[in-house]
Amino acid sequence: MPDGKLGHHRSDRRVESRTPIPPGERISFALVLRYPVASQAAIEHEGKQLLAGVQPALSRDVAASVRAADPADVERVRAFAARAGLSINAVDPRTRVVQVSGDARTVNSLLGITLMKCEGSSSSWREYDGEVRIPNELTPAVEAILGLSTRPVA
């Protein structure tokens, strides 16, 4: 998204208590990186060929290597994380996922949100107020931020 906005998370009415997460609490989340710029046209072409029934699917290994994160994007995230006070917990180039963590104060500030601890009748979870904003430096490389909300889906 051009402006870096990823959306707004809303809670339902079954929340019994909702309080800001303490600033020093460690928060883990994932950044999903874009497909490599050099591979985007080939990936799009392959998809059209598959839909048209003209070409068989690539093997898993070949498809994974074509779709793996661009090392420059991974380095961009590493450098940003180091400057911002975040830790890189894991990098999986094949899935384009970078696992990141930092204290709630830093995460809130960087993403423009307020992380909240919620308690329901039988569970507790984390959610956030506000619109997640990808920092400008990461906007070209990051397609999604996952794991800020830990509310059970089912």
DRENFI-427814 format. One record per residue: residue in one letter; x, y, z of N, C-alpha, C, CB in turn; residue number from 1. Coordinates in Angstrom, 3 decimals, padded with zeros to 6 digits. Each point is the difference from the previous one (the first is absolute). Glycine has a CB too. Layout:
<recs>
[rec "a"; [X; Y; Z]; [X; Y; Z]; [X; Y; Z]; [X; Y; Z]; NUM];
...
</recs>
This chain:
<recs>
[rec "m"; [000.842; -001.169; 000.000]; [-000.842; 001.169; 000.000]; [000.890; 001.234; 000.000]; [-001.849; -001.238; 001.211]; 1];
[rec "p"; [001.550; 002.209; -002.040]; [000.876; 001.148; -000.129]; [000.215; 000.767; 001.296]; [-000.758; 000.147; -002.318]; 2];
[rec "d"; [-000.266; 000.006; 003.162]; [000.163; 000.794; 001.203]; [000.477; -000.832; 001.188]; [-001.774; 001.511; -000.847]; 3];
[rec "g"; [001.983; -002.808; 000.658]; [000.499; -000.851; 001.069]; [-001.051; -000.452; 000.984]; [002.107; 001.154; -000.256]; 4];
[rec "k"; [-003.378; -000.789; 000.062]; [-001.062; -000.414; 000.919]; [-000.405; -001.438; -000.285]; [-000.816; 002.374; 000.169]; 5];
[rec "l"; [000.671; -003.153; 000.899]; [-000.400; -001.388; -000.170]; [-001.390; -000.288; 000.536]; [002.377; -000.606; 000.135]; 6];
[rec "g"; [-003.006; 001.540; 000.511]; [-001.355; -000.252; 000.476]; [-000.145; 000.245; 001.482]; [-000.260; -001.651; -001.799]; 7];
[rec "h"; [-000.918; 001.426; 002.279]; [-000.341; 000.255; 001.393]; [-000.614; -001.264; 000.575]; [-000.360; 002.477; -000.438]; 8];
[rec "h"; [000.753; -002.828; 001.635]; [-000.519; -001.189; 000.660]; [-001.043; 000.415; 001.016]; [002.176; -001.220; -000.341]; 9];
[rec "r"; [-003.318; 000.590; 000.331]; [-001.058; 000.332; 000.948]; [-000.335; -001.219; 000.848]; [-000.922; 001.729; -001.584]; 10];
[rec "s"; [000.647; -001.480; 002.843]; [-000.392; -001.091; 000.880]; [-001.521; -000.095; 000.040]; [002.098; 000.297; 001.384]; 11];
[rec "d"; [-002.592; -001.419; -000.861]; [-001.453; -000.121; 000.124]; [-000.424; 000.338; 001.427]; [-000.047; -001.767; -001.813]; 12];
[rec "r"; [-001.209; 001.555; 002.126]; [-000.542; 000.409; 001.296]; [000.227; -001.010; 001.106]; [-001.684; 001.267; -001.234]; 13];
[rec "r"; [002.313; -002.409; 000.967]; [000.201; -001.016; 001.025]; [001.270; 000.219; 000.825]; [-001.222; -001.575; -001.467]; 14];
[rec "v"; [001.864; 002.691; 001.316]; [001.198; 000.324; 000.752]; [-000.413; 000.451; 001.400]; [001.250; 000.647; -002.122]; 15];
[rec "e"; [-000.703; -001.308; 003.137]; [-000.333; 000.368; 001.373]; [000.948; 001.054; 000.557]; [-000.925; -002.280; 000.328]; 16];
[rec "s"; [002.194; 002.231; -000.743]; [000.926; 001.058; 000.383]; [000.977; 000.238; -001.142]; [-000.221; -000.600; 002.452]; 17];
[rec "r"; [000.665; 001.830; -002.547]; [000.882; 000.396; -001.096]; [000.935; 001.071; 000.534]; [-001.747; -000.554; -001.780]; 18];
[rec "t"; [003.045; 000.251; 001.819]; [000.976; 000.941; 000.543]; [001.218; 000.066; -000.927]; [-000.793; -000.479; 002.366]; 19];
[rec "p"; [001.456; 001.631; -002.387]; [001.217; 000.092; -000.811]; [001.054; -001.003; 000.482]; [-000.485; 002.437; -000.435]; 20];
[rec "i"; [001.195; -002.999; -000.500]; [001.085; -000.920; 000.343]; [001.126; 000.823; 000.619]; [-000.623; -001.625; -001.885]; 21];
[rec "p"; [001.229; 001.148; 002.968]; [001.097; 000.743; 000.627]; [001.109; 000.311; -001.011]; [-000.535; -001.108; 002.195]; 22];
[rec "p"; [001.090; 002.318; -002.144]; [000.993; 000.438; -000.996]; [001.203; -000.931; -000.156]; [-000.710; 002.290; 000.521]; 23];
[rec "g"; [001.120; -002.942; 000.541]; [001.182; -000.859; -000.073]; [-000.276; -001.432; -000.405]; [000.954; 001.427; 001.707]; 24];
[rec "e"; [-002.240; -001.785; -001.877]; [-000.321; -001.395; -000.355]; [000.492; -000.314; -001.415]; [-002.025; 000.058; 001.519]; 25];
[rec "r"; [002.632; -001.232; -001.660]; [000.559; -000.426; -001.293]; [-001.127; -000.446; -000.923]; [002.160; -000.704; 001.113]; 26];
[rec "i"; [-002.139; 001.196; -002.348]; [-001.015; -000.300; -001.003]; [000.691; -000.630; -001.205]; [-001.483; 001.918; 000.793]; 27];
[rec "s"; [000.989; -003.048; -001.241]; [000.522; -000.650; -001.206]; [-001.051; 000.080; -001.097]; [001.444; -001.564; 001.379]; 28];
[rec "f"; [-000.970; 001.779; -002.610]; [-000.892; 000.060; -001.152]; [000.808; -000.346; -001.236]; [-001.475; 001.752; 001.099]; 29];
[rec "a"; [000.792; -001.853; -002.228]; [000.665; -000.403; -001.245]; [-000.195; 001.046; -001.080]; [-000.334; -002.400; 000.597]; 30];
[rec "l"; [001.385; 002.600; -001.370]; [-000.068; 000.832; -001.197]; [000.035; -000.925; -001.205]; [001.137; 001.969; 001.157]; 31];
[rec "v"; [-002.069; -001.787; -002.077]; [-000.018; -000.770; -001.240]; [000.553; 000.899; -001.097]; [-002.004; -001.412; 000.747]; 32];
[rec "l"; [003.074; 000.962; -001.382]; [000.653; 000.802; -001.028]; [-000.605; -000.253; -001.365]; [002.092; -000.036; 001.334]; 33];
[rec "r"; [-001.896; 000.987; -002.234]; [-000.500; -000.115; -001.368]; [000.768; -001.094; -000.746]; [-000.644; 002.450; 000.003]; 34];
[rec "y"; [000.069; -002.869; -001.136]; [000.757; -000.860; -000.903]; [001.166; 000.826; -000.541]; [-002.073; -001.386; -000.629]; 35];
[rec "p"; [003.171; 000.741; 000.273]; [001.122; 000.755; -000.563]; [-000.433; 000.789; -001.228]; [001.587; -001.731; 000.866]; 36];
[rec "v"; [-001.159; 002.971; -000.955]; [-000.367; 000.861; -001.124]; [000.381; -000.667; -001.315]; [000.301; 002.048; 001.436]; 37];
[rec "a"; [000.887; -002.645; -001.496]; [000.474; -000.626; -001.236]; [-000.859; -001.192; -000.414]; [002.301; 000.748; 000.578]; 38];
[rec "s"; [-003.028; -001.341; 000.353]; [-000.805; -001.191; -000.302]; [-001.475; 000.295; -000.210]; [001.619; -001.292; 001.312]; 39];
[rec "q"; [-002.068; 002.490; -001.014]; [-001.436; 000.288; -000.026]; [-000.635; -000.225; -001.372]; [000.396; 001.649; 001.803]; 40];
[rec "a"; [000.255; -001.226; -002.855]; [-000.565; -000.199; -001.341]; [-000.074; -001.485; -000.337]; [000.915; 002.228; -000.722]; 41];
[rec "a"; [000.114; -002.984; 001.071]; [000.016; -001.442; -000.276]; [-001.085; -000.722; 000.800]; [002.470; 000.126; -000.471]; 42];
[rec "i"; [-002.676; 000.280; 001.710]; [-001.039; -000.615; 000.847]; [-001.380; 000.286; -000.591]; [001.467; 000.249; 002.058]; 43];
[rec "e"; [-001.686; 000.983; -002.480]; [-001.279; 000.363; -000.609]; [-000.228; -000.788; -001.297]; [000.180; 002.306; 001.016]; 44];
[rec "h"; [000.846; -002.419; -001.830]; [-000.096; -000.746; -001.259]; [-000.309; -001.476; 000.280]; [001.625; 001.607; -001.094]; 45];
[rec "e"; [-000.937; -002.179; 002.061]; [-000.237; -001.402; 000.350]; [-001.453; -000.216; 000.418]; [002.401; -000.225; 000.711]; 46];
[rec "g"; [-002.939; 001.152; 000.103]; [-001.384; -000.117; 000.444]; [-000.972; 000.011; -001.167]; [000.635; 001.109; 002.124]; 47];
[rec "k"; [-000.402; -000.232; -003.083]; [-000.866; 000.061; -001.180]; [000.095; -001.284; -000.812]; [000.272; 002.489; -000.063]; 48];
[rec "q"; [000.935; -003.016; -000.071]; [000.196; -001.241; -000.749]; [-000.695; -001.178; 000.682]; [002.189; 000.884; -000.840]; 49];
[rec "l"; [-002.093; -000.941; 002.150]; [-000.661; -001.079; 000.754]; [-001.516; 000.095; -000.148]; [001.909; -000.035; 001.646]; 50];
[rec "l"; [-002.451; 001.246; -001.519]; [-001.445; 000.179; -000.134]; [-000.488; -000.365; -001.395]; [000.106; 001.800; 001.714]; 51];
[rec "a"; [000.729; -001.551; -002.695]; [-000.366; -000.326; -001.382]; [000.226; -001.478; -000.313]; [000.574; 002.341; -000.660]; 52];
[rec "g"; [000.049; -003.075; 001.586]; [000.268; -001.417; -000.215]; [001.116; -000.264; -000.990]; [-002.351; -000.414; 000.521]; 53];
[rec "v"; [003.191; 001.395; -000.751]; [001.047; -000.100; -001.003]; [001.287; -000.597; 000.562]; [-001.005; 001.960; -001.147]; 54];
[rec "q"; [001.229; -001.825; 002.423]; [001.281; -000.407; 000.566]; [-000.229; -000.703; 001.328]; [001.165; 001.919; -001.145]; 55];
[rec "p"; [-000.395; -002.967; 001.427]; [-000.120; -000.663; 001.304]; [000.597; 000.879; 001.100]; [000.105; -002.262; -001.123]; 56];
[rec "a"; [-000.528; 002.024; 002.340]; [000.529; 000.746; 001.131]; [001.483; -000.294; 000.188]; [-002.261; -000.043; 001.088]; 57];
[rec "l"; [002.978; 001.020; -000.555]; [001.408; -000.207; 000.317]; [000.122; -000.965; 001.171]; [000.575; 002.308; -000.847]; 58];
[rec "s"; [000.554; -002.975; 000.957]; [000.230; -000.857; 001.172]; [000.040; 000.897; 001.242]; [001.302; -001.727; -001.387]; 59];
[rec "r"; [-001.512; 001.132; 002.549]; [000.018; 000.779; 001.246]; [001.318; 000.738; 000.180]; [-001.567; -001.650; 001.021]; 60];
[rec "d"; [002.666; 000.959; -001.270]; [001.311; 000.621; 000.202]; [000.230; 001.167; -000.950]; [000.871; -002.197; 000.770]; 61];
[rec "v"; [-001.231; 002.019; -002.030]; [000.185; 001.080; -000.972]; [-000.930; 001.168; 000.341]; [000.664; -001.677; -001.788]; 62];
[rec "a"; [-001.912; 001.382; 002.097]; [-000.948; 001.064; 000.345]; [000.473; 000.762; 001.242]; [-001.884; -001.351; -001.004]; 63];
[rec "a"; [002.363; 000.629; 002.004]; [000.469; 000.654; 001.228]; [001.203; 000.892; -000.274]; [-000.845; -001.938; 001.335]; 64];
[rec "s"; [001.742; 001.492; -002.186]; [001.182; 000.822; -000.266]; [-000.361; 001.257; -000.800]; [001.415; -002.077; 000.041]; 65];
[rec "v"; [-002.361; 001.966; -000.949]; [-000.440; 001.165; -000.785]; [-000.725; 001.004; 000.895]; [-000.200; -001.446; -002.059]; 66];
[rec "r"; [-000.531; 000.942; 003.047]; [-000.826; 000.853; 000.857]; [000.689; 000.400; 001.306]; [-001.979; -001.104; -000.990]; 67];
[rec "a"; [003.183; 000.649; 001.229]; [000.709; 000.296; 001.251]; [000.219; 001.506; 000.153]; [001.135; -002.248; -000.109]; 68];
[rec "a"; [-001.046; 002.679; 001.347]; [000.212; 001.422; 000.282]; [001.292; 000.489; -000.639]; [-001.259; -000.238; 002.154]; 69];
[rec "d"; [001.214; 001.436; -002.628]; [001.193; 000.658; -000.544]; [000.952; 000.279; 001.172]; [-001.327; 001.061; -001.946]; 70];
[rec "p"; [002.582; -001.498; 001.855]; [000.954; 000.256; 001.085]; [000.114; 001.489; 000.353]; [001.255; -002.025; -000.738]; 71];
[rec "a"; [-001.427; 002.904; -000.234]; [000.058; 001.446; 000.280]; [-001.168; 000.424; 000.891]; [001.151; 000.389; -002.212]; 72];
[rec "d"; [-002.342; -000.983; 002.022]; [-001.143; 000.309; 000.857]; [000.231; -000.511; 001.417]; [-001.515; -000.095; -001.995]; 73];
[rec "v"; [002.095; -001.107; 002.108]; [000.314; -000.542; 001.329]; [001.001; 000.918; 000.693]; [-000.434; -002.370; -000.795]; 74];
[rec "e"; [001.429; 002.822; 000.086]; [001.006; 000.899; 000.588]; [-000.629; 001.331; 000.384]; [001.794; -001.099; -001.366]; 75];
[rec "r"; [-002.716; 001.608; 000.567]; [-000.709; 001.248; 000.331]; [-000.726; -000.162; 001.335]; [-000.286; 000.546; -002.465]; 76];
[rec "v"; [-000.382; -001.681; 002.654]; [-000.726; -000.247; 001.256]; [000.987; -000.146; 001.154]; [-001.874; -001.126; -001.268]; 77];
[rec "r"; [002.960; 000.393; 001.063]; [001.013; -000.164; 001.066]; [000.558; 001.353; 000.442]; [000.598; -002.264; -000.927]; 78];
[rec "a"; [-000.235; 003.095; -000.034]; [000.583; 001.302; 000.325]; [-001.008; 000.885; 000.732]; [001.497; -000.184; -002.009]; 79];
[rec "f"; [-002.736; 000.191; 001.532]; [-001.040; 000.792; 000.653]; [-000.215; -000.492; 001.428]; [-001.105; 000.423; -002.226]; 80];
[rec "a"; [000.998; -001.732; 002.400]; [-000.232; -000.570; 001.327]; [001.114; 000.400; 000.966]; [-001.219; -001.932; -001.051]; 81];
[rec "a"; [002.461; 001.863; 000.599]; [001.131; 000.365; 000.859]; [-000.095; 001.463; 000.432]; [001.431; -001.714; -001.162]; 82];
[rec "r"; [-001.754; 002.603; 000.240]; [-000.118; 001.424; 000.330]; [-001.198; 000.282; 000.901]; [001.085; 000.543; -002.174]; 83];
[rec "a"; [-002.153; -001.317; 001.997]; [-001.252; 000.263; 000.720]; [-000.072; -000.677; 001.367]; [-001.093; 000.225; -002.202]; 84];
[rec "g"; [002.045; -001.071; 002.514]; [-000.038; -000.698; 001.285]; [-000.830; -001.265; -000.020]; [000.302; 002.175; 001.069]; 85];
[rec "l"; [-000.493; -002.753; -002.246]; [-000.710; -001.274; -000.131]; [001.007; -001.131; -000.157]; [-001.983; 001.162; -001.048]; 86];
[rec "s"; [001.568; -002.364; 001.384]; [000.832; -001.189; -000.197]; [-000.550; -000.816; -001.155]; [000.613; -000.041; 002.444]; 87];
[rec "i"; [000.273; -000.543; -003.220]; [-000.394; -000.952; -001.037]; [000.133; -001.382; 000.625]; [000.752; 001.526; -001.943]; 88];
[rec "n"; [-001.863; -002.231; 002.069]; [000.004; -001.322; 000.631]; [000.211; -001.114; -001.000]; [-001.504; 000.886; 001.738]; 89];
[rec "a"; [001.031; -000.705; -002.961]; [000.147; -001.031; -001.033]; [-000.275; 000.628; -001.355]; [-000.686; -001.835; 001.613]; 90];
[rec "v"; [001.348; 001.296; -002.626]; [-000.224; 000.415; -001.384]; [-000.178; -001.271; -000.817]; [001.370; 002.156; 000.263]; 91];
[rec "d"; [-002.464; -002.230; -001.006]; [-000.226; -001.123; -000.903]; [-000.174; 000.557; -001.410]; [-001.076; -001.401; 001.847]; 92];
[rec "p"; [002.175; 001.462; -002.604]; [-000.085; 000.580; -001.341]; [-001.014; -000.705; -000.903]; [002.370; 000.668; 000.252]; 93];
[rec "r"; [-002.533; -001.991; -000.092]; [-000.910; -000.741; -000.883]; [-001.451; 000.416; 000.180]; [001.583; -001.903; 000.067]; 94];
[rec "t"; [-001.973; 002.211; 001.158]; [-001.379; 000.445; 000.247]; [-000.102; 001.526; 000.041]; [-000.417; -002.117; 001.276]; 95];
[rec "r"; [001.567; 002.793; -001.341]; [000.080; 001.458; 000.033]; [-000.462; 000.569; 001.333]; [-000.364; 000.022; -002.456]; 96];
[rec "v"; [000.537; -000.775; 003.548]; [-000.451; 000.433; 001.320]; [001.205; 000.299; 000.890]; [-002.109; -001.375; -000.237]; 97];
[rec "v"; [002.037; 002.554; 000.880]; [001.009; 000.395; 000.972]; [-000.710; 000.141; 001.350]; [001.436; 001.204; -001.773]; 98];
[rec "q"; [-001.007; -002.002; 002.748]; [-000.566; 000.076; 001.351]; [000.763; 001.069; 000.767]; [-000.690; -002.456; -000.029]; 99];
[rec "v"; [-000.065; 003.409; 000.602]; [000.578; 001.161; 000.660]; [-000.571; 000.104; 001.407]; [000.296; 001.192; -002.213]; 100];
[rec "s"; [000.461; -000.581; 003.127]; [-000.545; 000.289; 001.326]; [000.595; 001.291; 000.532]; [-000.318; -002.454; 000.444]; 101];
[rec "g"; [-000.416; 003.038; 000.480]; [000.441; 001.225; 000.657]; [-000.934; 000.304; 001.145]; [000.988; 000.878; -002.136]; 102];
[rec "d"; [-000.628; 000.102; 002.945]; [-000.896; 000.325; 001.108]; [-001.230; 000.740; -000.542]; [001.966; 000.121; 001.619]; 103];
[rec "a"; [-003.049; -000.186; -000.861]; [-001.276; 000.562; -000.451]; [000.125; 001.485; -000.312]; [-001.206; -001.703; 001.369]; 104];
[rec "r"; [001.977; 002.440; -000.588]; [000.173; 001.440; -000.247]; [000.553; 000.233; -001.405]; [000.392; 000.397; 002.464]; 105];
[rec "t"; [000.637; -001.156; -002.828]; [000.636; 000.155; -001.307]; [-000.946; -000.412; -001.119]; [002.232; -000.413; 001.048]; 106];
[rec "v"; [-002.900; -000.724; -000.880]; [-000.933; -000.490; -001.026]; [-001.131; 000.998; -000.203]; [000.558; -002.382; 000.596]; 107];
[rec "n"; [-001.137; 002.866; 000.495]; [-001.073; 001.002; -000.101]; [000.464; 001.231; -000.773]; [-000.946; -000.817; 002.176]; 108];
[rec "s"; [002.106; 001.311; -001.813]; [000.522; 001.211; -000.623]; [000.295; -000.198; -001.484]; [000.961; 000.648; 002.202]; 109];
[rec "l"; [-000.300; -001.746; -002.540]; [000.377; -000.251; -001.390]; [-001.196; -000.235; -000.912]; [002.114; -000.950; 000.842]; 110];
[rec "l"; [-003.153; 000.273; -000.322]; [-001.133; -000.386; -000.837]; [-001.220; 000.907; 000.166]; [000.832; -002.321; 000.141]; 111];
[rec "g"; [-000.758; 003.288; 000.756]; [-001.102; 000.944; 000.168]; [-001.238; -000.607; 000.622]; [000.880; 001.194; -001.935]; 112];
[rec "i"; [-000.696; -002.151; 002.836]; [-001.124; -000.691; 000.628]; [000.148; 000.037; 001.517]; [-000.243; -001.497; -002.016]; 113];
[rec "t"; [-000.765; 000.994; 002.707]; [000.073; -000.238; 001.436]; [-000.381; -001.457; 000.224]; [-000.560; 002.438; 000.584]; 114];
[rec "l"; [001.518; -003.221; -000.142]; [-000.260; -001.415; 000.283]; [-000.792; -000.113; 001.296]; [002.122; -000.696; -001.201]; 115];
[rec "m"; [-003.126; -000.162; 001.201]; [-000.899; -000.154; 001.138]; [-000.061; -001.455; 000.436]; [-001.341; 001.968; -000.783]; 116];
[rec "k"; [001.262; -002.184; 002.103]; [-000.243; -001.335; 000.541]; [-001.482; -000.100; 000.289]; [002.339; -000.179; 001.002]; 117];
[rec "c"; [-002.963; -000.868; -001.539]; [-001.441; -000.192; 000.174]; [-000.265; -001.286; 000.754]; [-000.455; 001.265; -002.113]; 118];
[rec "e"; [-000.546; -001.229; 002.942]; [-000.438; -001.166; 000.751]; [-001.465; -000.239; -000.324]; [001.683; 000.430; 001.861]; 119];
[rec "g"; [-001.986; -001.679; -002.200]; [-001.377; -000.414; -000.192]; [-000.374; -000.959; 001.106]; [000.167; 000.313; -002.494]; 120];
[rec "s"; [-001.318; -000.922; 002.389]; [-000.448; -000.902; 001.062]; [000.867; -001.247; 000.102]; [-002.308; 000.846; -000.336]; 121];
[rec "s"; [002.918; -001.278; -000.777]; [000.778; -001.237; 000.059]; [001.387; 000.100; -000.621]; [-002.139; -001.185; -000.056]; 122];
[rec "s"; [002.543; 002.370; -000.369]; [001.320; 000.119; -000.616]; [000.509; 001.429; 000.075]; [-000.554; -001.893; -001.528]; 123];
[rec "s"; [001.832; 002.044; 001.234]; [000.586; 001.333; -000.120]; [000.772; 000.044; -001.307]; [000.156; 000.296; 002.531]; 124];
[rec "w"; [000.002; 000.891; -003.059]; [000.671; 000.161; -001.275]; [000.510; 001.429; -000.115]; [-001.455; -001.777; -001.057]; 125];
[rec "r"; [002.187; 001.999; -000.035]; [000.519; 001.330; -000.300]; [-000.691; 000.512; -001.257]; [002.244; -000.534; 001.075]; 126];
[rec "e"; [-002.559; 001.819; -001.089]; [-000.492; 000.651; -001.203]; [000.535; 001.424; 000.018]; [-002.108; -001.454; -000.099]; 127];
[rec "y"; [001.698; 002.268; -000.837]; [000.541; 001.354; -000.057]; [-001.058; 000.997; -000.428]; [002.243; -000.939; -000.522]; 128];
[rec "d"; [-002.002; 002.173; 000.907]; [-000.818; 001.127; -000.439]; [000.804; 000.775; -001.024]; [-001.229; 000.138; 002.225]; 129];
[rec "g"; [000.547; 000.402; -003.221]; [000.642; 000.827; -001.002]; [000.235; -000.745; -001.301]; [001.063; 001.268; 001.826]; 130];
[rec "e"; [-000.533; -000.542; -002.786]; [000.332; -000.574; -001.302]; [001.484; -000.320; -000.029]; [-001.865; 001.289; -001.131]; 131];
[rec "v"; [002.190; -002.512; 000.790]; [001.404; -000.382; -000.110]; [000.615; 000.756; -001.176]; [-000.460; -002.305; 000.995]; 132];
[rec "r"; [001.568; 002.936; -000.726]; [000.729; 000.726; -001.043]; [001.391; -000.586; -000.117]; [-001.323; 002.111; 000.425]; 133];
[rec "i"; [001.639; -002.580; -001.607]; [001.342; -000.510; -000.250]; [000.931; 001.213; -000.070]; [-000.870; -002.076; -001.261]; 134];
[rec "p"; [001.966; 002.050; 002.011]; [000.946; 001.119; -000.105]; [000.431; 000.210; -001.454]; [000.808; -000.464; 002.347]; 135];
[rec "n"; [-000.692; 001.724; -002.756]; [000.313; 000.331; -001.392]; [001.197; -000.771; -000.547]; [-000.936; 002.249; 000.423]; 136];
[rec "e"; [001.944; -002.425; 000.388]; [001.211; -000.701; -000.440]; [-000.288; -001.445; -000.406]; [001.336; 001.468; 001.512]; 137];
[rec "l"; [-002.367; -002.067; -000.923]; [-000.326; -001.401; -000.290]; [-001.114; -000.167; -001.022]; [000.724; -000.534; 002.287]; 138];
[rec "t"; [-001.431; 001.615; -002.604]; [-001.157; -000.085; -000.895]; [000.284; -000.733; -001.304]; [-000.778; 002.109; 000.992]; 139];
[rec "p"; [001.920; -001.879; -001.655]; [000.213; -000.722; -001.258]; [000.132; -001.515; 000.180]; [001.105; 002.043; -000.860]; 140];
[rec "a"; [-000.585; -002.477; 001.993]; [000.335; -001.416; 000.170]; [-001.056; -000.819; 000.736]; [002.344; 000.706; -000.007]; 141];
[rec "v"; [-003.123; -000.084; 000.891]; [-000.921; -000.737; 000.872]; [-001.409; 000.038; -000.565]; [001.425; 000.543; 001.992]; 142];
[rec "e"; [-002.007; -001.740; -002.166]; [-001.378; -000.102; -000.492]; [-001.017; -000.154; 001.114]; [000.894; -001.007; -002.060]; 143];
[rec "a"; [-000.483; 000.429; 003.195]; [-000.956; -000.242; 001.082]; [000.739; -000.092; 001.326]; [-001.551; -001.201; -001.584]; 144];
[rec "i"; [000.817; 001.523; 002.641]; [000.482; -000.190; 001.366]; [-001.011; -000.915; 000.672]; [001.176; 002.296; 000.110]; 145];
[rec "l"; [-000.707; -003.428; 000.382]; [-000.881; -001.001; 000.597]; [000.351; -000.210; 001.469]; [-000.256; -001.122; -002.237]; 146];
[rec "g"; [-000.734; 000.748; 003.026]; [000.237; -000.393; 001.375]; [-000.127; 001.111; 001.025]; [001.455; -001.691; -000.922]; 147];
[rec "l"; [-001.870; 002.879; 000.521]; [-000.208; 001.055; 000.994]; [-001.222; -000.306; 000.848]; [001.065; 001.676; -001.529]; 148];
[rec "s"; [-002.079; -002.253; 000.914]; [-001.176; -000.458; 000.719]; [000.116; -001.509; 000.187]; [-001.429; 001.889; -000.946]; 149];
[rec "t"; [001.203; -002.330; 002.176]; [000.061; -001.437; 000.294]; [-001.373; -000.535; 000.393]; [002.387; 000.256; 000.728]; 150];
[rec "r"; [-003.402; 000.499; -001.066]; [-001.362; -000.421; 000.340]; [-000.341; -001.311; -000.709]; [-000.682; 002.410; 000.330]; 151];
[rec "p"; [000.150; -003.382; 000.398]; [-000.399; -001.251; -000.646]; [-001.072; 000.256; -001.058]; [000.556; -001.262; 002.104]; 152];
[rec "v"; [-000.429; 000.578; -003.214]; [-000.951; 000.170; -001.104]; [-001.214; -000.893; 000.203]; [001.885; 000.579; -001.555]; 153];
[rec "a"; [-001.659; -001.750; 002.080]; [-001.124; -000.928; 000.182]; [-000.175; -000.359; 001.443]; [000.374; -000.899; -002.260]; 154];
</recs>
